[in-house]
Amino acid sequence: MIHAPDPSVQLARLRAIMHRLRAPGGCPWDAEQTHQSLIPNLIEEAYETVDAIERSDFPHLQEELGDLLLQVIFHSELAEEAGRFNLDDVARGIADKLVRRHPHVFSQSTASTSDAVLKQWDEIKRTEKGDGEKPYLHGVGKGLPALLRATKLQKKASKAGFDWPVTTGVISKIREELLELQSALDAQDADAVTEELGDLMFSVVNLARFQKLDPEVVLHAANRKFENRFGAMETILKQQGLDLESSSPHQMEDAWQQAKAAEH
């Protein structure tokens, strides 16, 4: 009989490698790192994992998940060195949390739909954190980038029934915010422009949520489309004997439209 490899062996190996890198005589770079210094790496690896998922690049996804796992291993190693916790504590904590917050699977609770599961999860979470007496939106998404936090705030408010009944309400709100932004621009009121632009962006995030779209993913796709189209525009200009620095806005716009048309 052929036995499948034990994944715990590879996790133990990874932990041992990380420990060796941090130990005296190991890697100088790894030895210098702290929780704070690794923050950019953690964020970068998370976004690169998302990118691989969006492109359905599964071989690359395996690699990126490994890079992301390394961040968990690295932070756990740092914490263990400081006597705070270790990787086993991290794994035990999330395992216990999953059991507690899925009583419809591991206990006697009933939740037969995704919405019911999310509502139950939120109720259990508020009880665990003692948030019952705190403002409803207390602590939602703290530390997240603004775009992601806007989504979480809106989702949480929606669970309490504070939401538009139909999409047209969201569209009307976006139009309202556009008009208020235009008024601020006309008045050359910098503070009002900042406020109204934020309101407009918040409303657009709300529309994405209403359409069950992740605004971060939507914007990421738009960024990629802009980058690709800009590169195609640059190629067209070069074919015409031009470059970006010497091209007029009209020439760039014409090349941009050609690049856009070539996509369809």
BAPADO-801349 format. One record per residue (C-alpha): residue number from 1; residue in one letter; x negated, y, z. Coordinates in Angstrom, 2 decimals. Example, Ala and Ser with C-alpha at 12.3 -4.5 7.8 and 13.67 -1.06 7.14 Angstrom:
2
<site><pos>1</pos><code>A</code><px>-12.30</px><py>-4.50</py><pz>7.80</pz></site>
<site><pos>2</pos><code>S</code><px>-13.67</px><py>-1.06</py><pz>7.14</pz></site>
This chain:
264
<site><pos>1</pos><code>M</code><px>0.00</px><py>0.00</py><pz>0.00</pz></site>
<site><pos>2</pos><code>I</code><px>-1.25</px><py>3.47</py><pz>-0.89</pz></site>
<site><pos>3</pos><code>H</code><px>-0.80</px><py>5.94</py><pz>1.94</pz></site>
<site><pos>4</pos><code>A</code><px>-0.29</px><py>9.63</py><pz>1.27</pz></site>
<site><pos>5</pos><code>P</code><px>-3.01</px><py>11.84</py><pz>2.75</pz></site>
<site><pos>6</pos><code>D</code><px>-2.23</px><py>13.24</py><pz>6.17</pz></site>
<site><pos>7</pos><code>P</code><px>-1.80</px><py>17.04</py><pz>5.81</pz></site>
<site><pos>8</pos><code>S</code><px>-2.88</px><py>17.52</py><pz>9.41</pz></site>
<site><pos>9</pos><code>V</code><px>-6.37</px><py>16.36</py><pz>8.40</pz></site>
<site><pos>10</pos><code>Q</code><px>-6.73</px><py>19.20</py><pz>5.92</pz></site>
<site><pos>11</pos><code>L</code><px>-5.33</px><py>21.74</py><pz>8.40</pz></site>
<site><pos>12</pos><code>A</code><px>-7.82</px><py>20.54</py><pz>10.98</pz></site>
<site><pos>13</pos><code>R</code><px>-10.58</px><py>20.85</py><pz>8.38</pz></site>
<site><pos>14</pos><code>L</code><px>-9.50</px><py>24.38</py><pz>7.52</pz></site>
<site><pos>15</pos><code>R</code><px>-9.50</px><py>25.37</py><pz>11.19</pz></site>
<site><pos>16</pos><code>A</code><px>-12.95</px><py>23.86</py><pz>11.63</pz></site>
<site><pos>17</pos><code>I</code><px>-14.29</px><py>25.78</py><pz>8.63</pz></site>
<site><pos>18</pos><code>M</code><px>-12.85</px><py>29.04</py><pz>9.97</pz></site>
<site><pos>19</pos><code>H</code><px>-14.38</px><py>28.36</py><pz>13.38</pz></site>
<site><pos>20</pos><code>R</code><px>-17.76</px><py>27.67</py><pz>11.78</pz></site>
<site><pos>21</pos><code>L</code><px>-17.62</px><py>30.89</py><pz>9.76</pz></site>
<site><pos>22</pos><code>R</code><px>-16.97</px><py>32.92</py><pz>12.92</pz></site>
<site><pos>23</pos><code>A</code><px>-19.55</px><py>31.10</py><pz>15.06</pz></site>
<site><pos>24</pos><code>P</code><px>-23.15</px><py>32.29</py><pz>15.59</pz></site>
<site><pos>25</pos><code>G</code><px>-25.17</px><py>31.57</py><pz>12.46</pz></site>
<site><pos>26</pos><code>G</code><px>-21.99</px><py>31.62</py><pz>10.36</pz></site>
<site><pos>27</pos><code>C</code><px>-20.86</px><py>34.29</py><pz>7.90</pz></site>
<site><pos>28</pos><code>P</code><px>-21.74</px><py>37.91</py><pz>8.87</pz></site>
<site><pos>29</pos><code>W</code><px>-18.63</px><py>39.28</py><pz>7.11</pz></site>
<site><pos>30</pos><code>D</code><px>-16.22</px><py>36.87</py><pz>8.77</pz></site>
<site><pos>31</pos><code>A</code><px>-17.86</px><py>37.47</py><pz>12.15</pz></site>
<site><pos>32</pos><code>E</code><px>-17.24</px><py>41.23</py><pz>11.87</pz></site>
<site><pos>33</pos><code>Q</code><px>-13.51</px><py>41.01</py><pz>11.14</pz></site>
<site><pos>34</pos><code>T</code><px>-10.73</px><py>42.03</py><pz>13.54</pz></site>
<site><pos>35</pos><code>H</code><px>-6.95</px><py>41.85</py><pz>13.44</pz></site>
<site><pos>36</pos><code>Q</code><px>-6.93</px><py>45.47</py><pz>12.27</pz></site>
<site><pos>37</pos><code>S</code><px>-9.58</px><py>45.08</py><pz>9.57</pz></site>
<site><pos>38</pos><code>L</code><px>-7.70</px><py>42.12</py><pz>8.06</pz></site>
<site><pos>39</pos><code>I</code><px>-4.40</px><py>43.99</py><pz>7.62</pz></site>
<site><pos>40</pos><code>P</code><px>-5.13</px><py>44.98</py><pz>3.97</pz></site>
<site><pos>41</pos><code>N</code><px>-6.05</px><py>41.38</py><pz>3.16</pz></site>
<site><pos>42</pos><code>L</code><px>-2.84</px><py>40.07</py><pz>4.69</pz></site>
<site><pos>43</pos><code>I</code><px>-0.70</px><py>42.50</py><pz>2.70</pz></site>
<site><pos>44</pos><code>E</code><px>-2.61</px><py>41.88</py><pz>-0.53</pz></site>
<site><pos>45</pos><code>E</code><px>-2.33</px><py>38.10</py><pz>-0.26</pz></site>
<site><pos>46</pos><code>A</code><px>1.41</px><py>38.33</py><pz>0.43</pz></site>
<site><pos>47</pos><code>Y</code><px>1.97</px><py>40.46</py><pz>-2.67</pz></site>
<site><pos>48</pos><code>E</code><px>-0.22</px><py>38.23</py><pz>-4.84</pz></site>
<site><pos>49</pos><code>T</code><px>1.86</px><py>35.27</py><pz>-3.69</pz></site>
<site><pos>50</pos><code>V</code><px>5.02</px><py>37.13</py><pz>-4.70</pz></site>
<site><pos>51</pos><code>D</code><px>3.50</px><py>37.90</py><pz>-8.10</pz></site>
<site><pos>52</pos><code>A</code><px>2.74</px><py>34.21</py><pz>-8.73</pz></site>
<site><pos>53</pos><code>I</code><px>6.32</px><py>33.29</py><pz>-7.80</pz></site>
<site><pos>54</pos><code>E</code><px>7.77</px><py>35.93</py><pz>-10.12</pz></site>
<site><pos>55</pos><code>R</code><px>5.65</px><py>34.65</py><pz>-13.01</pz></site>
<site><pos>56</pos><code>S</code><px>6.51</px><py>31.00</py><pz>-12.20</pz></site>
<site><pos>57</pos><code>D</code><px>2.76</px><py>30.38</py><pz>-12.17</pz></site>
<site><pos>58</pos><code>F</code><px>2.84</px><py>27.37</py><pz>-9.89</pz></site>
<site><pos>59</pos><code>P</code><px>-0.86</px><py>26.40</py><pz>-10.07</pz></site>
<site><pos>60</pos><code>H</code><px>-1.67</px><py>29.97</py><pz>-9.10</pz></site>
<site><pos>61</pos><code>L</code><px>1.06</px><py>29.88</py><pz>-6.44</pz></site>
<site><pos>62</pos><code>Q</code><px>-0.71</px><py>26.95</py><pz>-4.77</pz></site>
<site><pos>63</pos><code>E</code><px>-3.91</px><py>28.99</py><pz>-4.65</pz></site>
<site><pos>64</pos><code>E</code><px>-2.16</px><py>32.11</py><pz>-3.34</pz></site>
<site><pos>65</pos><code>L</code><px>-0.34</px><py>30.16</py><pz>-0.63</pz></site>
<site><pos>66</pos><code>G</code><px>-3.75</px><py>28.87</py><pz>0.43</pz></site>
<site><pos>67</pos><code>D</code><px>-5.07</px><py>32.43</py><pz>0.59</pz></site>
<site><pos>68</pos><code>L</code><px>-2.04</px><py>33.44</py><pz>2.63</pz></site>
<site><pos>69</pos><code>L</code><px>-2.47</px><py>30.44</py><pz>4.96</pz></site>
<site><pos>70</pos><code>L</code><px>-6.07</px><py>31.51</py><pz>5.47</pz></site>
<site><pos>71</pos><code>Q</code><px>-4.83</px><py>34.80</py><pz>6.92</pz></site>
<site><pos>72</pos><code>V</code><px>-2.72</px><py>32.91</py><pz>9.47</pz></site>
<site><pos>73</pos><code>I</code><px>-5.69</px><py>30.69</py><pz>10.33</pz></site>
<site><pos>74</pos><code>F</code><px>-8.00</px><py>33.73</py><pz>10.58</pz></site>
<site><pos>75</pos><code>H</code><px>-5.73</px><py>35.72</py><pz>12.91</pz></site>
<site><pos>76</pos><code>S</code><px>-5.10</px><py>32.63</py><pz>15.04</pz></site>
<site><pos>77</pos><code>E</code><px>-8.85</px><py>32.06</py><pz>15.34</pz></site>
<site><pos>78</pos><code>L</code><px>-9.36</px><py>35.67</py><pz>16.46</pz></site>
<site><pos>79</pos><code>A</code><px>-6.59</px><py>35.33</py><pz>19.03</pz></site>
<site><pos>80</pos><code>E</code><px>-7.98</px><py>32.03</py><pz>20.32</pz></site>
<site><pos>81</pos><code>E</code><px>-11.41</px><py>33.60</py><pz>20.78</pz></site>
<site><pos>82</pos><code>A</code><px>-9.78</px><py>36.32</py><pz>22.88</pz></site>
<site><pos>83</pos><code>G</code><px>-7.86</px><py>33.76</py><pz>24.95</pz></site>
<site><pos>84</pos><code>R</code><px>-4.45</px><py>34.98</py><pz>23.74</pz></site>
<site><pos>85</pos><code>F</code><px>-3.05</px><py>32.07</py><pz>21.72</pz></site>
<site><pos>86</pos><code>N</code><px>-4.09</px><py>29.59</py><pz>19.04</pz></site>
<site><pos>87</pos><code>L</code><px>-2.70</px><py>28.09</py><pz>15.84</pz></site>
<site><pos>88</pos><code>D</code><px>-0.88</px><py>25.35</py><pz>17.77</pz></site>
<site><pos>89</pos><code>D</code><px>0.92</px><py>28.04</py><pz>19.78</pz></site>
<site><pos>90</pos><code>V</code><px>1.89</px><py>29.81</py><pz>16.53</pz></site>
<site><pos>91</pos><code>A</code><px>3.26</px><py>26.58</py><pz>15.03</pz></site>
<site><pos>92</pos><code>R</code><px>5.06</px><py>25.63</py><pz>18.25</pz></site>
<site><pos>93</pos><code>G</code><px>6.63</px><py>29.08</py><pz>18.51</pz></site>
<site><pos>94</pos><code>I</code><px>8.07</px><py>29.11</py><pz>15.01</pz></site>
<site><pos>95</pos><code>A</code><px>9.24</px><py>25.48</py><pz>15.30</pz></site>
<site><pos>96</pos><code>D</code><px>11.06</px><py>26.25</py><pz>18.55</pz></site>
<site><pos>97</pos><code>K</code><px>12.59</px><py>29.38</py><pz>17.01</pz></site>
<site><pos>98</pos><code>L</code><px>13.89</px><py>27.45</py><pz>14.00</pz></site>
<site><pos>99</pos><code>V</code><px>15.58</px><py>24.93</py><pz>16.27</pz></site>
<site><pos>100</pos><code>R</code><px>17.10</px><py>27.64</py><pz>18.49</pz></site>
<site><pos>101</pos><code>R</code><px>18.42</px><py>29.65</py><pz>15.56</pz></site>
<site><pos>102</pos><code>H</code><px>19.89</px><py>26.68</py><pz>13.69</pz></site>
<site><pos>103</pos><code>P</code><px>22.32</px><py>25.32</py><pz>16.30</pz></site>
<site><pos>104</pos><code>H</code><px>24.60</px><py>24.26</py><pz>13.42</pz></site>
<site><pos>105</pos><code>V</code><px>21.87</px><py>21.76</py><pz>12.48</pz></site>
<site><pos>106</pos><code>F</code><px>20.26</px><py>20.84</py><pz>15.80</pz></site>
<site><pos>107</pos><code>S</code><px>23.18</px><py>21.40</py><pz>18.22</pz></site>
<site><pos>108</pos><code>Q</code><px>26.97</px><py>21.68</py><pz>18.27</pz></site>
<site><pos>109</pos><code>S</code><px>27.52</px><py>25.03</py><pz>16.54</pz></site>
<site><pos>110</pos><code>T</code><px>29.29</px><py>25.28</py><pz>13.18</pz></site>
<site><pos>111</pos><code>A</code><px>28.21</px><py>27.46</py><pz>10.26</pz></site>
<site><pos>112</pos><code>S</code><px>29.29</px><py>26.20</py><pz>6.86</pz></site>
<site><pos>113</pos><code>T</code><px>28.31</px><py>29.17</py><pz>4.68</pz></site>
<site><pos>114</pos><code>S</code><px>25.16</px><py>31.21</py><pz>4.18</pz></site>
<site><pos>115</pos><code>D</code><px>26.91</px><py>34.34</py><pz>5.49</pz></site>
<site><pos>116</pos><code>A</code><px>27.94</px><py>32.49</py><pz>8.65</pz></site>
<site><pos>117</pos><code>V</code><px>24.40</px><py>31.24</py><pz>9.14</pz></site>
<site><pos>118</pos><code>L</code><px>22.94</px><py>34.75</py><pz>8.81</pz></site>
<site><pos>119</pos><code>K</code><px>25.53</px><py>36.21</py><pz>11.20</pz></site>
<site><pos>120</pos><code>Q</code><px>24.79</px><py>33.50</py><pz>13.76</pz></site>
<site><pos>121</pos><code>W</code><px>21.02</px><py>33.99</py><pz>13.33</pz></site>
<site><pos>122</pos><code>D</code><px>21.38</px><py>37.72</py><pz>13.97</pz></site>
<site><pos>123</pos><code>E</code><px>23.52</px><py>37.19</py><pz>17.07</pz></site>
<site><pos>124</pos><code>I</code><px>21.04</px><py>34.70</py><pz>18.53</pz></site>
<site><pos>125</pos><code>K</code><px>18.13</px><py>37.02</py><pz>17.70</pz></site>
<site><pos>126</pos><code>R</code><px>19.74</px><py>39.98</py><pz>19.48</pz></site>
<site><pos>127</pos><code>T</code><px>20.42</px><py>37.81</py><pz>22.55</pz></site>
<site><pos>128</pos><code>E</code><px>16.85</px><py>36.48</py><pz>22.62</pz></site>
<site><pos>129</pos><code>K</code><px>15.34</px><py>39.95</py><pz>22.37</pz></site>
<site><pos>130</pos><code>G</code><px>17.74</px><py>41.48</py><pz>24.89</pz></site>
<site><pos>131</pos><code>D</code><px>18.99</px><py>43.97</py><pz>22.32</pz></site>
<site><pos>132</pos><code>G</code><px>22.62</px><py>43.77</py><pz>23.34</pz></site>
<site><pos>133</pos><code>E</code><px>22.52</px><py>47.12</py><pz>25.16</pz></site>
<site><pos>134</pos><code>K</code><px>20.25</px><py>48.85</py><pz>22.64</pz></site>
<site><pos>135</pos><code>P</code><px>21.31</px><py>50.69</py><pz>19.47</pz></site>
<site><pos>136</pos><code>Y</code><px>22.46</px><py>48.25</py><pz>16.80</pz></site>
<site><pos>137</pos><code>L</code><px>19.61</px><py>49.15</py><pz>14.42</pz></site>
<site><pos>138</pos><code>H</code><px>16.99</px><py>49.11</py><pz>17.17</pz></site>
<site><pos>139</pos><code>G</code><px>13.71</px><py>47.65</py><pz>15.95</pz></site>
<site><pos>140</pos><code>V</code><px>14.94</px><py>46.70</py><pz>12.48</pz></site>
<site><pos>141</pos><code>G</code><px>12.02</px><py>46.32</py><pz>10.09</pz></site>
<site><pos>142</pos><code>K</code><px>9.53</px><py>48.28</py><pz>12.18</pz></site>
<site><pos>143</pos><code>G</code><px>6.14</px><py>48.24</py><pz>10.46</pz></site>
<site><pos>144</pos><code>L</code><px>7.55</px><py>47.38</py><pz>7.03</pz></site>
<site><pos>145</pos><code>P</code><px>6.91</px><py>49.55</py><pz>3.96</pz></site>
<site><pos>146</pos><code>A</code><px>9.70</px><py>52.11</py><pz>3.57</pz></site>
<site><pos>147</pos><code>L</code><px>11.33</px><py>50.38</py><pz>0.59</pz></site>
<site><pos>148</pos><code>L</code><px>11.60</px><py>47.06</py><pz>2.41</pz></site>
<site><pos>149</pos><code>R</code><px>12.77</px><py>48.68</py><pz>5.63</pz></site>
<site><pos>150</pos><code>A</code><px>15.51</px><py>50.59</py><pz>3.81</pz></site>
<site><pos>151</pos><code>T</code><px>16.83</px><py>47.26</py><pz>2.55</pz></site>
<site><pos>152</pos><code>K</code><px>16.76</px><py>45.66</py><pz>6.00</pz></site>
<site><pos>153</pos><code>L</code><px>18.48</px><py>48.67</py><pz>7.61</pz></site>
<site><pos>154</pos><code>Q</code><px>21.24</px><py>48.56</py><pz>5.02</pz></site>
<site><pos>155</pos><code>K</code><px>21.70</px><py>44.81</py><pz>5.33</pz></site>
<site><pos>156</pos><code>K</code><px>21.96</px><py>45.09</py><pz>9.12</pz></site>
<site><pos>157</pos><code>A</code><px>24.48</px><py>47.93</py><pz>8.89</pz></site>
<site><pos>158</pos><code>S</code><px>26.49</px><py>45.89</py><pz>6.38</pz></site>
<site><pos>159</pos><code>K</code><px>26.76</px><py>43.04</py><pz>8.88</pz></site>
<site><pos>160</pos><code>A</code><px>28.54</px><py>45.45</py><pz>11.20</pz></site>
<site><pos>161</pos><code>G</code><px>31.01</px><py>46.31</py><pz>8.44</pz></site>
<site><pos>162</pos><code>F</code><px>29.41</px><py>49.63</py><pz>7.49</pz></site>
<site><pos>163</pos><code>D</code><px>29.25</px><py>49.25</py><pz>3.73</pz></site>
<site><pos>164</pos><code>W</code><px>30.85</px><py>50.26</py><pz>0.46</pz></site>
<site><pos>165</pos><code>P</code><px>33.76</px><py>48.00</py><pz>-0.53</pz></site>
<site><pos>166</pos><code>V</code><px>32.86</px><py>48.12</py><pz>-4.25</pz></site>
<site><pos>167</pos><code>T</code><px>29.88</px><py>49.04</py><pz>-6.43</pz></site>
<site><pos>168</pos><code>T</code><px>31.55</px><py>52.20</py><pz>-7.73</pz></site>
<site><pos>169</pos><code>G</code><px>31.18</px><py>53.75</py><pz>-4.29</pz></site>
<site><pos>170</pos><code>V</code><px>27.42</px><py>53.23</py><pz>-4.42</pz></site>
<site><pos>171</pos><code>I</code><px>27.23</px><py>54.70</py><pz>-7.94</pz></site>
<site><pos>172</pos><code>S</code><px>29.24</px><py>57.74</py><pz>-6.82</pz></site>
<site><pos>173</pos><code>K</code><px>26.85</px><py>58.23</py><pz>-3.89</pz></site>
<site><pos>174</pos><code>I</code><px>23.86</px><py>58.17</py><pz>-6.26</pz></site>
<site><pos>175</pos><code>R</code><px>25.52</px><py>60.82</py><pz>-8.45</pz></site>
<site><pos>176</pos><code>E</code><px>26.21</px><py>62.91</py><pz>-5.34</pz></site>
<site><pos>177</pos><code>E</code><px>22.58</px><py>62.68</py><pz>-4.23</pz></site>
<site><pos>178</pos><code>L</code><px>21.38</px><py>63.62</py><pz>-7.74</pz></site>
<site><pos>179</pos><code>L</code><px>23.50</px><py>66.77</py><pz>-7.66</pz></site>
<site><pos>180</pos><code>E</code><px>22.21</px><py>67.69</py><pz>-4.21</pz></site>
<site><pos>181</pos><code>L</code><px>18.63</px><py>67.11</py><pz>-5.38</pz></site>
<site><pos>182</pos><code>Q</code><px>19.22</px><py>69.33</py><pz>-8.41</pz></site>
<site><pos>183</pos><code>S</code><px>20.58</px><py>72.08</py><pz>-6.15</pz></site>
<site><pos>184</pos><code>A</code><px>17.48</px><py>71.85</py><pz>-3.94</pz></site>
<site><pos>185</pos><code>L</code><px>15.24</px><py>72.02</py><pz>-7.01</pz></site>
<site><pos>186</pos><code>D</code><px>17.13</px><py>75.03</py><pz>-8.36</pz></site>
<site><pos>187</pos><code>A</code><px>16.74</px><py>76.75</py><pz>-5.00</pz></site>
<site><pos>188</pos><code>Q</code><px>13.03</px><py>75.84</py><pz>-4.94</pz></site>
<site><pos>189</pos><code>D</code><px>13.52</px><py>74.60</py><pz>-1.37</pz></site>
<site><pos>190</pos><code>A</code><px>10.62</px><py>72.19</py><pz>-0.83</pz></site>
<site><pos>191</pos><code>D</code><px>11.96</px><py>70.78</py><pz>2.44</pz></site>
<site><pos>192</pos><code>A</code><px>15.40</px><py>70.17</py><pz>0.94</pz></site>
<site><pos>193</pos><code>V</code><px>13.83</px><py>68.56</py><pz>-2.15</pz></site>
<site><pos>194</pos><code>T</code><px>11.94</px><py>66.14</py><pz>0.09</pz></site>
<site><pos>195</pos><code>E</code><px>15.07</px><py>65.28</py><pz>2.06</pz></site>
<site><pos>196</pos><code>E</code><px>17.35</px><py>64.90</py><pz>-0.96</pz></site>
<site><pos>197</pos><code>L</code><px>14.80</px><py>62.86</py><pz>-2.89</pz></site>
<site><pos>198</pos><code>G</code><px>14.60</px><py>60.49</py><pz>0.08</pz></site>
<site><pos>199</pos><code>D</code><px>18.42</px><py>60.27</py><pz>0.18</pz></site>
<site><pos>200</pos><code>L</code><px>18.48</px><py>59.48</py><pz>-3.54</pz></site>
<site><pos>201</pos><code>M</code><px>15.87</px><py>56.73</py><pz>-3.18</pz></site>
<site><pos>202</pos><code>F</code><px>17.75</px><py>55.28</py><pz>-0.20</pz></site>
<site><pos>203</pos><code>S</code><px>20.94</px><py>55.20</py><pz>-2.28</pz></site>
<site><pos>204</pos><code>V</code><px>19.21</px><py>53.46</py><pz>-5.19</pz></site>
<site><pos>205</pos><code>V</code><px>17.90</px><py>50.83</py><pz>-2.76</pz></site>
<site><pos>206</pos><code>N</code><px>21.50</px><py>50.40</py><pz>-1.62</pz></site>
<site><pos>207</pos><code>L</code><px>22.60</px><py>49.74</py><pz>-5.20</pz></site>
<site><pos>208</pos><code>A</code><px>19.91</px><py>47.08</py><pz>-5.59</pz></site>
<site><pos>209</pos><code>R</code><px>21.06</px><py>45.43</py><pz>-2.35</pz></site>
<site><pos>210</pos><code>F</code><px>24.67</px><py>45.59</py><pz>-3.49</pz></site>
<site><pos>211</pos><code>Q</code><px>23.67</px><py>43.73</py><pz>-6.65</pz></site>
<site><pos>212</pos><code>K</code><px>21.82</px><py>41.14</py><pz>-4.51</pz></site>
<site><pos>213</pos><code>L</code><px>18.50</px><py>42.30</py><pz>-5.90</pz></site>
<site><pos>214</pos><code>D</code><px>15.34</px><py>42.92</py><pz>-3.91</pz></site>
<site><pos>215</pos><code>P</code><px>14.28</px><py>46.52</py><pz>-4.71</pz></site>
<site><pos>216</pos><code>E</code><px>10.64</px><py>45.65</py><pz>-4.11</pz></site>
<site><pos>217</pos><code>V</code><px>10.84</px><py>42.90</py><pz>-6.73</pz></site>
<site><pos>218</pos><code>V</code><px>12.78</px><py>45.16</py><pz>-9.11</pz></site>
<site><pos>219</pos><code>L</code><px>10.21</px><py>47.94</py><pz>-8.79</pz></site>
<site><pos>220</pos><code>H</code><px>7.36</px><py>45.47</py><pz>-9.12</pz></site>
<site><pos>221</pos><code>A</code><px>8.82</px><py>44.31</py><pz>-12.45</pz></site>
<site><pos>222</pos><code>A</code><px>9.23</px><py>47.93</py><pz>-13.57</pz></site>
<site><pos>223</pos><code>N</code><px>5.60</px><py>48.63</py><pz>-12.69</pz></site>
<site><pos>224</pos><code>R</code><px>4.47</px><py>45.65</py><pz>-14.73</pz></site>
<site><pos>225</pos><code>K</code><px>6.63</px><py>46.70</py><pz>-17.68</pz></site>
<site><pos>226</pos><code>F</code><px>5.23</px><py>50.26</py><pz>-17.56</pz></site>
<site><pos>227</pos><code>E</code><px>1.66</px><py>48.96</py><pz>-17.38</pz></site>
<site><pos>228</pos><code>N</code><px>2.16</px><py>46.64</py><pz>-20.34</pz></site>
<site><pos>229</pos><code>R</code><px>3.95</px><py>49.25</py><pz>-22.44</pz></site>
<site><pos>230</pos><code>F</code><px>1.34</px><py>51.89</py><pz>-21.64</pz></site>
<site><pos>231</pos><code>G</code><px>-1.38</px><py>49.47</py><pz>-22.77</pz></site>
<site><pos>232</pos><code>A</code><px>0.53</px><py>48.81</py><pz>-26.01</pz></site>
<site><pos>233</pos><code>M</code><px>0.89</px><py>52.56</py><pz>-26.55</pz></site>
<site><pos>234</pos><code>E</code><px>-2.85</px><py>52.99</py><pz>-26.08</pz></site>
<site><pos>235</pos><code>T</code><px>-3.52</px><py>50.27</py><pz>-28.65</pz></site>
<site><pos>236</pos><code>I</code><px>-1.21</px><py>51.95</py><pz>-31.18</pz></site>
<site><pos>237</pos><code>L</code><px>-2.99</px><py>55.28</py><pz>-30.66</pz></site>
<site><pos>238</pos><code>K</code><px>-6.36</px><py>53.62</py><pz>-31.24</pz></site>
<site><pos>239</pos><code>Q</code><px>-5.06</px><py>52.09</py><pz>-34.46</pz></site>
<site><pos>240</pos><code>Q</code><px>-4.21</px><py>55.62</py><pz>-35.55</pz></site>
<site><pos>241</pos><code>G</code><px>-7.72</px><py>56.81</py><pz>-34.77</pz></site>
<site><pos>242</pos><code>L</code><px>-6.64</px><py>58.55</py><pz>-31.55</pz></site>
<site><pos>243</pos><code>D</code><px>-7.35</px><py>58.12</py><pz>-27.85</pz></site>
<site><pos>244</pos><code>L</code><px>-5.45</px><py>59.14</py><pz>-24.75</pz></site>
<site><pos>245</pos><code>E</code><px>-7.53</px><py>62.27</py><pz>-24.13</pz></site>
<site><pos>246</pos><code>S</code><px>-7.09</px><py>63.67</py><pz>-27.65</pz></site>
<site><pos>247</pos><code>S</code><px>-3.46</px><py>62.65</py><pz>-28.22</pz></site>
<site><pos>248</pos><code>S</code><px>-0.70</px><py>65.21</py><pz>-27.94</pz></site>
<site><pos>249</pos><code>P</code><px>2.44</px><py>64.54</py><pz>-25.86</pz></site>
<site><pos>250</pos><code>H</code><px>4.36</px><py>64.13</py><pz>-29.14</pz></site>
<site><pos>251</pos><code>Q</code><px>1.89</px><py>61.53</py><pz>-30.43</pz></site>
<site><pos>252</pos><code>M</code><px>2.03</px><py>59.66</py><pz>-27.14</pz></site>
<site><pos>253</pos><code>E</code><px>5.82</px><py>59.67</py><pz>-27.15</pz></site>
<site><pos>254</pos><code>D</code><px>5.90</px><py>58.38</py><pz>-30.74</pz></site>
<site><pos>255</pos><code>A</code><px>3.46</px><py>55.57</py><pz>-29.87</pz></site>
<site><pos>256</pos><code>W</code><px>5.45</px><py>54.83</py><pz>-26.70</pz></site>
<site><pos>257</pos><code>Q</code><px>8.64</px><py>54.39</py><pz>-28.71</pz></site>
<site><pos>258</pos><code>Q</code><px>6.83</px><py>52.09</py><pz>-31.14</pz></site>
<site><pos>259</pos><code>A</code><px>5.54</px><py>49.99</py><pz>-28.23</pz></site>
<site><pos>260</pos><code>K</code><px>9.03</px><py>49.86</py><pz>-26.76</pz></site>
<site><pos>261</pos><code>A</code><px>10.58</px><py>48.80</py><pz>-30.07</pz></site>
<site><pos>262</pos><code>A</code><px>7.98</px><py>46.03</py><pz>-30.49</pz></site>
<site><pos>263</pos><code>E</code><px>9.20</px><py>44.43</py><pz>-27.23</pz></site>
<site><pos>264</pos><code>H</code><px>12.58</px><py>43.54</py><pz>-28.76</pz></site>
